[in-house]
Amino acid sequence: MDLTIAVTFIIYFLVVLIIGIAAYLRTRDISDYILGGRGLGSIVAALSAGASDMSGWLLMGLPGLVFSQGLSALWLAGGLLLGTWLNWTIVAPRLRVFTYAAHDSMTLPEYLERRFGNRSHVLRAVSACLILFFFTIYTSSGLVAGGKLFNAVFGIPYSWAVIVGGLSVLSYTFIGGFLAVSWTDAFQALLMLMALVTVPFLSWLEFSGSGPAHHAILVNWKAILNPFSSSEGVGISLISIMSLGAWGLGYFGQPHILARFMAIDSPQNIKKARFLGTTWAGVALAAAILVGLSGLFYFNGQLQDPEKVFIYLVRHLMHPVIAGICLAGVLAAIMSTADSQLLVSASALTEDFYRGILRPQAGQRELVWVGRLTVVVVSLIAAWFARDPKSLVLDLVAYAWAGFGAAFGPVLIFSLFWKRMTAAGALCGILSGGITVIIWKELSGGIFDLYELLPGFLASCLAITLTSLLDQPPDQEVLAIFGHVSDK
């Protein structure tokens, strides 16, 4: 079985590498490497946004949460689905137009600098620093998931498994840039969806036969199927429900997802992309929940690492060829997010630090190679963070998701809809949101059990509003950008 799965993985690697090479042939300058020349079609934009969003936690973290906590995880899935739809509806159309109007900005920090006319580069530098910090943690979550996958499937020592997963992502991201990442993510989104739908379907076919029905029932199914109860039958608190639902707020500040909005070929194609992206997310989230329930039934609630429930179901129930394809879906989920994170990190360092501040006269070829070297450096640091095999994928994702959502979400929404907002307001919003998340994460008990994204988001909104109102109004040059876009 391991040989068949290994062959499937090799074929998968060859496919994404070929896509990376094809993208390399179309990468001529830093705009192509970072944003694909703003030529992304609606289908690729929708699928790649979904794949880069969900990551390995969709096939490992969410099924593991359902396995250990039951259908209380529906609050998390519901928040994410609503957040996906709102992001495509509220943010995507205006962000595509605004970033182009703001002197064709290619990164989120560059957009904020030009949107508010911040000539000191402070806003751009702070934004880029936070992106590098949280994305290094976020990328490490993907490497943890990859390490667990290769360790569980092939018995490779965890540390070596992390290296194998990291090299897999690094290969085509280094070569092809944004186009390689977007094209491979679209392909991987389809593979992820097929794997998620196949596993519970085949699992329930198995249950209808012999299955594990002869086992003593150890699972409290009445509690498991109650979204207002923990798996032990204890009612979940309002703070827990709010924490799970608050995940949806994170979408507004995720640079790797926002990059797809900025890169889509036309604002008119966003409506189609929204339908495709939201539908994909809804089916994928529902299937991931069914995977967790299937694992609960099959393994009778007895697994040492619940985050490996998808992997164990595949290995126990499926033909080696189908198993190889489904496990490649896990790898696709991991790679589709890690590659986007690496690329945005490279964009922040290359476009926002190197060209934006240190070396404005740098040539296109030089910038592309600085971007590629950044991808390597961030990969190495993320691999160091991922060295602990006891790390939980969902915990790492939750921290980075909260950091981005609180630091950039309110700032982005205000920047698109409130012309009175100032550069000082944006800077205070970013700092207050990010710092609140970092501090709140270290506290516990009572109100501090609330997911740090929600207080961070609210703190950022308050800081933006108060600072902007106390500051001098924006000058006419800044208002001209806002007026130009609003008139369209």
TORBATI-499685 format. One record per residue (C-alpha): residue in one letter; x, y negated, z; residue number from 0. Coordinates in steps of 0.02 Angstrom, whole numbers, plus 50000, padded with zeros to 5 digits. Example, Ala and Ser with C-alpha at 12.3 -4.5 7.8 and 13.67 -1.06 7.14 Angstrom:
<pts>
PT   aa       x       y       z     i
PT    A   50615   50225   50390     0
PT    S   50684   50053   50357     1
</pts>
This chain:
<pts>
PT   aa       x       y       z     i
PT    M   50000   50000   50000     0
PT    D   50140   49878   50046     1
PT    L   50221   49902   49875     2
PT    T   50058   49863   49785     3
PT    I   50032   49707   49890     4
PT    A   50212   49655   49860     5
PT    V   50188   49671   49672     6
PT    T   50029   49567   49683     7
PT    F   50122   49432   49780     8
PT    I   50263   49431   49652     9
PT    I   50138   49408   49509    10
PT    Y   50055   49268   49608    11
PT    F   50223   49182   49635    12
PT    L   50264   49194   49450    13
PT    V   50097   49113   49404    14
PT    V   50122   48962   49518    15
PT    L   50303   48946   49464    16
PT    I   50252   48943   49281    17
PT    I   50125   48807   49324    18
PT    G   50264   48711   49412    19
PT    I   50377   48722   49260    20
PT    A   50236   48663   49146    21
PT    A   50209   48514   49260    22
PT    Y   50397   48478   49261    23
PT    L   50392   48458   49072    24
PT    R   50259   48322   49093    25
PT    T   50346   48230   49236    26
PT    R   50435   48079   49162    27
PT    D   50438   47951   49303    28
PT    I   50398   47927   49487    29
PT    S   50215   47887   49447    30
PT    D   50197   48059   49367    31
PT    Y   50288   48144   49512    32
PT    I   50186   48059   49648    33
PT    L   50013   48032   49569    34
PT    G   50011   48124   49403    35
PT    G   49993   47962   49305    36
PT    R   49812   47945   49368    37
PT    G   49757   48075   49241    38
PT    L   49674   48207   49350    39
PT    G   49511   48279   49283    40
PT    S   49358   48297   49395    41
PT    I   49368   48487   49408    42
PT    V   49552   48490   49455    43
PT    A   49528   48342   49573    44
PT    A   49383   48426   49664    45
PT    L   49462   48598   49680    46
PT    S   49635   48536   49725    47
PT    A   49563   48417   49856    48
PT    G   49468   48562   49934    49
PT    A   49616   48680   49932    50
PT    S   49738   48551   50002    51
PT    D   49610   48509   50137    52
PT    M   49569   48681   50204    53
PT    S   49742   48762   50213    54
PT    G   49785   48926   50301    55
PT    W   49669   48886   50445    56
PT    L   49518   48921   50332    57
PT    L   49566   49104   50315    58
PT    M   49653   49122   50483    59
PT    G   49608   48983   50605    60
PT    L   49419   48972   50574    61
PT    P   49386   49161   50566    62
PT    G   49494   49176   50723    63
PT    L   49390   49043   50810    64
PT    V   49228   49135   50764    65
PT    F   49305   49299   50824    66
PT    S   49348   49225   50994    67
PT    Q   49209   49096   51018    68
PT    G   49063   49153   50909    69
PT    L   48946   49039   50812    70
PT    S   48986   48888   50917    71
PT    A   49112   48865   50775    72
PT    L   48963   48809   50668    73
PT    W   48982   48636   50744    74
PT    L   49157   48628   50674    75
PT    A   49105   48692   50502    76
PT    G   48956   48573   50497    77
PT    G   49064   48424   50541    78
PT    L   49189   48469   50405    79
PT    L   49056   48492   50272    80
PT    L   48974   48325   50314    81
PT    G   49145   48241   50317    82
PT    T   49187   48312   50146    83
PT    W   49028   48243   50068    84
PT    L   49045   48073   50152    85
PT    N   49227   48058   50098    86
PT    W   49183   48088   49915    87
PT    T   49032   47973   49929    88
PT    I   49096   47826   50030    89
PT    V   49285   47822   50008    90
PT    A   49327   47901   49839    91
PT    P   49243   47779   49716    92
PT    R   49306   47619   49798    93
PT    L   49479   47687   49838    94
PT    R   49508   47735   49656    95
PT    V   49465   47558   49600    96
PT    F   49549   47467   49745    97
PT    T   49717   47555   49729    98
PT    Y   49724   47517   49544    99
PT    A   49673   47335   49571   100
PT    A   49805   47316   49708   101
PT    H   49946   47316   49579   102
PT    D   49923   47502   49539   103
PT    S   49972   47562   49713   104
PT    M   50030   47743   49713   105
PT    T   50034   47782   49900   106
PT    L   49923   47740   50048   107
PT    P   50056   47631   50135   108
PT    E   50087   47538   49971   109
PT    Y   49901   47508   49950   110
PT    L   49884   47439   50127   111
PT    E   50032   47322   50103   112
PT    R   49965   47252   49940   113
PT    R   49783   47250   49993   114
PT    F   49827   47135   50140   115
PT    G   49973   47042   50061   116
PT    N   50093   47098   50198   117
PT    R   50261   47033   50133   118
PT    S   50359   47083   50288   119
PT    H   50341   47269   50243   120
PT    V   50298   47308   50425   121
PT    L   50128   47381   50383   122
PT    R   50202   47490   50247   123
PT    A   50347   47550   50355   124
PT    V   50238   47594   50506   125
PT    S   50114   47687   50395   126
PT    A   50253   47786   50312   127
PT    C   50330   47832   50481   128
PT    L   50165   47900   50546   129
PT    I   50139   47998   50385   130
PT    L   50309   48079   50400   131
PT    F   50283   48119   50585   132
PT    F   50111   48199   50573   133
PT    F   50143   48284   50406   134
PT    T   50297   48371   50473   135
PT    I   50186   48446   50609   136
PT    Y   50049   48483   50483   137
PT    T   50170   48570   50364   138
PT    S   50237   48674   50508   139
PT    S   50059   48742   50535   140
PT    G   50064   48809   50357   141
PT    L   50232   48890   50388   142
PT    V   50167   48969   50549   143
PT    A   50020   49041   50450   144
PT    G   50140   49104   50316   145
PT    G   50253   49182   50447   146
PT    K   50106   49273   50525   147
PT    L   50049   49333   50354   148
PT    F   50216   49407   50299   149
PT    N   50247   49478   50473   150
PT    A   50077   49565   50480   151
PT    V   50080   49630   50301   152
PT    F   50262   49679   50275   153
PT    G   50331   49689   50452   154
PT    I   50460   49555   50413   155
PT    P   50530   49472   50571   156
PT    Y   50433   49312   50604   157
PT    S   50581   49195   50582   158
PT    W   50624   49268   50412   159
PT    A   50440   49268   50364   160
PT    V   50433   49079   50395   161
PT    I   50583   49055   50281   162
PT    V   50504   49159   50142   163
PT    G   50343   49060   50152   164
PT    G   50436   48894   50154   165
PT    L   50540   48938   50001   166
PT    S   50382   48991   49908   167
PT    V   50303   48819   49929   168
PT    L   50464   48725   49904   169
PT    S   50502   48803   49735   170
PT    Y   50363   48730   49628   171
PT    T   50335   48572   49731   172
PT    F   50519   48527   49708   173
PT    I   50509   48557   49521   174
PT    G   50342   48490   49465   175
PT    G   50278   48360   49588   176
PT    F   50097   48303   49592   177
PT    L   50040   48389   49433   178
PT    A   50113   48555   49489   179
PT    V   50032   48535   49660   180
PT    S   49862   48487   49588   181
PT    W   49858   48622   49453   182
PT    T   49915   48759   49571   183
PT    D   49794   48699   49705   184
PT    A   49648   48713   49583   185
PT    F   49701   48891   49540   186
PT    Q   49726   48930   49724   187
PT    A   49556   48858   49771   188
PT    L   49472   48987   49658   189
PT    L   49581   49126   49729   190
PT    M   49541   49074   49908   191
PT    L   49355   49071   49873   192
PT    M   49358   49242   49791   193
PT    A   49453   49315   49938   194
PT    L   49337   49238   50067   195
PT    V   49180   49301   49980   196
PT    T   49252   49474   49943   197
PT    V   49308   49520   50119   198
PT    P   49141   49502   50212   199
PT    F   49048   49578   50063   200
PT    L   49155   49735   50060   201
PT    S   49158   49740   50250   202
PT    W   48969   49748   50261   203
PT    L   48966   49882   50126   204
PT    E   49080   49982   50238   205
PT    F   48969   49951   50388   206
PT    S   48817   50015   50294   207
PT    G   48908   50181   50275   208
PT    S   49000   50266   50416   209
PT    G   49084   50110   50483   210
PT    P   49129   50093   50667   211
PT    A   48950   50114   50726   212
PT    H   49000   50255   50844   213
PT    H   49104   50136   50951   214
PT    A   49039   50080   51118   215
PT    I   48969   49905   51097   216
PT    L   49086   49786   51189   217
PT    V   49033   49625   51104   218
PT    N   48896   49515   51179   219
PT    W   48807   49483   51013   220
PT    K   48670   49379   51092   221
PT    A   48801   49255   51152   222
PT    I   48907   49268   50994   223
PT    L   48761   49220   50880   224
PT    N   48707   49073   50988   225
PT    P   48787   48910   50928   226
PT    F   48754   48832   51099   227
PT    S   48845   48969   51193   228
PT    S   49023   49032   51213   229
PT    S   49063   49215   51175   230
PT    E   49044   49252   51362   231
PT    G   48866   49184   51363   232
PT    V   48908   49020   51451   233
PT    G   48827   48865   51376   234
PT    I   48950   48751   51288   235
PT    S   48962   48571   51347   236
PT    L   48914   48413   51255   237
PT    I   49099   48368   51252   238
PT    S   49137   48532   51161   239
PT    I   49001   48500   51032   240
PT    M   49059   48322   51004   241
PT    S   49240   48381   50989   242
PT    L   49198   48510   50857   243
PT    G   49085   48394   50757   244
PT    A   49213   48253   50765   245
PT    W   49327   48350   50648   246
PT    G   49225   48275   50506   247
PT    L   49290   48101   50548   248
PT    G   49466   48157   50505   249
PT    Y   49432   48163   50318   250
PT    F   49438   47974   50297   251
PT    G   49622   47966   50343   252
PT    Q   49704   48118   50262   253
PT    P   49834   48054   50136   254
PT    H   49847   48221   50043   255
PT    I   49659   48219   50008   256
PT    L   49650   48033   49973   257
PT    A   49787   48055   49842   258
PT    R   49662   48154   49735   259
PT    F   49540   48008   49740   260
PT    M   49677   47891   49685   261
PT    A   49735   48007   49545   262
PT    I   49567   48050   49464   263
PT    D   49564   47991   49283   264
PT    S   49406   47886   49296   265
PT    P   49292   47821   49436   266
PT    Q   49145   47883   49332   267
PT    N   49202   48064   49358   268
PT    I   49195   48054   49547   269
PT    K   49010   48101   49557   270
PT    K   49042   48265   49467   271
PT    A   49196   48298   49573   272
PT    R   49095   48264   49732   273
PT    F   48967   48396   49685   274
PT    L   49101   48525   49645   275
PT    G   49207   48485   49797   276
PT    T   49063   48488   49921   277
PT    T   48992   48649   49849   278
PT    W   49161   48734   49858   279
PT    A   49184   48679   50039   280
PT    G   49010   48739   50090   281
PT    V   49031   48913   50015   282
PT    A   49209   48930   50082   283
PT    L   49162   48879   50260   284
PT    A   49011   48996   50263   285
PT    A   49117   49141   50199   286
PT    A   49253   49108   50329   287
PT    I   49123   49118   50467   288
PT    L   49060   49283   50397   289
PT    V   49239   49349   50398   290
PT    G   49251   49313   50584   291
PT    L   49085   49399   50619   292
PT    S   49135   49548   50512   293
PT    G   49296   49566   50610   294
PT    L   49202   49557   50775   295
PT    F   49090   49700   50720   296
PT    Y   49227   49808   50645   297
PT    F   49356   49787   50784   298
PT    N   49227   49775   50922   299
PT    G   49303   49614   50985   300
PT    Q   49473   49696   51018   301
PT    L   49616   49606   50930   302
PT    Q   49778   49542   51006   303
PT    D   49788   49395   50884   304
PT    P   49614   49340   50823   305
PT    E   49693   49228   50690   306
PT    K   49746   49387   50597   307
PT    V   49568   49455   50584   308
PT    F   49558   49422   50396   309
PT    I   49724   49511   50366   310
PT    Y   49676   49662   50471   311
PT    L   49507   49680   50387   312
PT    V   49590   49680   50217   313
PT    R   49719   49810   50267   314
PT    H   49591   49925   50349   315
PT    L   49452   49920   50222   316
PT    M   49515   49886   50048   317
PT    H   49602   49969   49903   318
PT    P   49784   49910   49892   319
PT    V   49755   49812   49731   320
PT    I   49604   49718   49802   321
PT    A   49697   49697   49966   322
PT    G   49844   49620   49875   323
PT    I   49731   49495   49786   324
PT    C   49640   49448   49946   325
PT    L   49801   49427   50045   326
PT    A   49867   49320   49903   327
PT    G   49715   49212   49942   328
PT    V   49785   49183   50117   329
PT    L   49951   49136   50039   330
PT    A   49860   49021   49918   331
PT    A   49773   48933   50063   332
PT    I   49938   48907   50151   333
PT    M   50033   48847   49998   334
PT    S   49894   48735   49931   335
PT    T   49901   48625   50085   336
PT    A   50086   48634   50124   337
PT    D   50133   48581   49948   338
PT    S   50019   48428   49957   339
PT    Q   50089   48380   50126   340
PT    L   50268   48395   50065   341
PT    L   50228   48288   49914   342
PT    V   50144   48149   50014   343
PT    S   50292   48151   50134   344
PT    A   50409   48133   49986   345
PT    S   50301   47990   49921   346
PT    A   50308   47900   50088   347
PT    L   50497   47909   50098   348
PT    T   50533   47879   49914   349
PT    E   50404   47749   49865   350
PT    D   50376   47664   50032   351
PT    F   50549   47665   50111   352
PT    Y   50676   47692   49973   353
PT    R   50603   47589   49831   354
PT    G   50482   47482   49932   355
PT    I   50610   47421   50060   356
PT    L   50788   47488   50037   357
PT    R   50819   47494   49850   358
PT    P   50686   47405   49744   359
PT    Q   50796   47414   49589   360
PT    A   50809   47605   49591   361
PT    G   50781   47689   49422   362
PT    Q   50645   47816   49384   363
PT    R   50760   47967   49374   364
PT    E   50842   47919   49539   365
PT    L   50673   47901   49625   366
PT    V   50613   48071   49564   367
PT    W   50769   48154   49635   368
PT    V   50752   48062   49800   369
PT    G   50575   48129   49807   370
PT    R   50636   48306   49774   371
PT    L   50770   48295   49909   372
PT    T   50640   48230   50032   373
PT    V   50535   48385   49999   374
PT    V   50684   48492   50048   375
PT    V   50721   48395   50208   376
PT    V   50541   48394   50269   377
PT    S   50529   48581   50233   378
PT    L   50681   48615   50342   379
PT    I   50616   48510   50487   380
PT    A   50443   48591   50475   381
PT    A   50522   48764   50476   382
PT    W   50612   48718   50637   383
PT    F   50446   48664   50716   384
PT    A   50367   48829   50659   385
PT    R   50499   48940   50740   386
PT    D   50385   48993   50885   387
PT    P   50280   49146   50834   388
PT    K   50155   49108   50974   389
PT    S   50104   48944   50893   390
PT    L   49919   48936   50847   391
PT    V   49881   48875   50672   392
PT    L   49721   48789   50724   393
PT    D   49806   48694   50867   394
PT    L   49942   48624   50753   395
PT    V   49815   48575   50621   396
PT    A   49701   48495   50751   397
PT    Y   49840   48381   50814   398
PT    A   49896   48322   50642   399
PT    W   49716   48306   50580   400
PT    A   49674   48196   50729   401
PT    G   49829   48090   50704   402
PT    F   49790   48051   50523   403
PT    G   49604   48031   50549   404
PT    A   49622   47908   50693   405
PT    A   49770   47809   50624   406
PT    F   49713   47788   50444   407
PT    G   49527   47830   50434   408
PT    P   49455   47670   50510   409
PT    V   49587   47562   50426   410
PT    L   49546   47632   50256   411
PT    I   49357   47616   50275   412
PT    F   49369   47437   50340   413
PT    S   49491   47391   50200   414
PT    L   49366   47449   50069   415
PT    F   49213   47364   50141   416
PT    W   49262   47216   50253   417
PT    K   49348   47069   50168   418
PT    R   49377   46978   50334   419
PT    M   49499   47115   50388   420
PT    T   49681   47057   50403   421
PT    A   49853   47137   50396   422
PT    A   49871   47116   50585   423
PT    G   49704   47204   50608   424
PT    A   49762   47348   50497   425
PT    L   49927   47365   50592   426
PT    C   49842   47363   50762   427
PT    G   49713   47490   50700   428
PT    I   49848   47610   50639   429
PT    L   49950   47596   50799   430
PT    S   49804   47605   50920   431
PT    G   49729   47757   50832   432
PT    G   49893   47852   50820   433
PT    I   49952   47811   50996   434
PT    T   49782   47855   51072   435
PT    V   49791   48027   50992   436
PT    I   49968   48058   51055   437
PT    I   49927   48003   51234   438
PT    W   49754   48084   51243   439
PT    K   49828   48250   51187   440
PT    E   49937   48255   51344   441
PT    L   49789   48228   51463   442
PT    S   49660   48355   51519   443
PT    G   49504   48372   51625   444
PT    G   49335   48288   51612   445
PT    I   49321   48162   51472   446
PT    F   49501   48202   51420   447
PT    D   49442   48372   51358   448
PT    L   49361   48277   51214   449
PT    Y   49451   48306   51048   450
PT    E   49577   48165   51032   451
PT    L   49518   48117   50858   452
PT    L   49356   48037   50923   453
PT    P   49432   47918   51053   454
PT    G   49574   47879   50933   455
PT    F   49451   47836   50794   456
PT    L   49348   47724   50908   457
PT    A   49504   47638   50977   458
PT    S   49562   47601   50800   459
PT    C   49393   47528   50750   460
PT    L   49392   47415   50903   461
PT    A   49571   47357   50873   462
PT    I   49539   47318   50690   463
PT    T   49383   47216   50728   464
PT    L   49450   47114   50874   465
PT    T   49622   47080   50798   466
PT    S   49552   47029   50629   467
PT    L   49425   46911   50706   468
PT    L   49558   46830   50816   469
PT    D   49679   46816   50669   470
PT    Q   49679   46686   50531   471
PT    P   49564   46734   50385   472
PT    P   49648   46817   50235   473
PT    D   49716   46699   50102   474
PT    Q   49638   46678   49931   475
PT    E   49759   46798   49846   476
PT    V   49703   46940   49959   477
PT    L   49519   46893   49943   478
PT    A   49539   46890   49754   479
PT    I   49580   47077   49752   480
PT    F   49429   47116   49859   481
PT    G   49315   47004   49754   482
PT    H   49379   47078   49592   483
PT    V   49336   47253   49648   484
PT    S   49170   47209   49730   485
PT    D   49109   47128   49571   486
PT    K   49128   47292   49475   487
</pts>
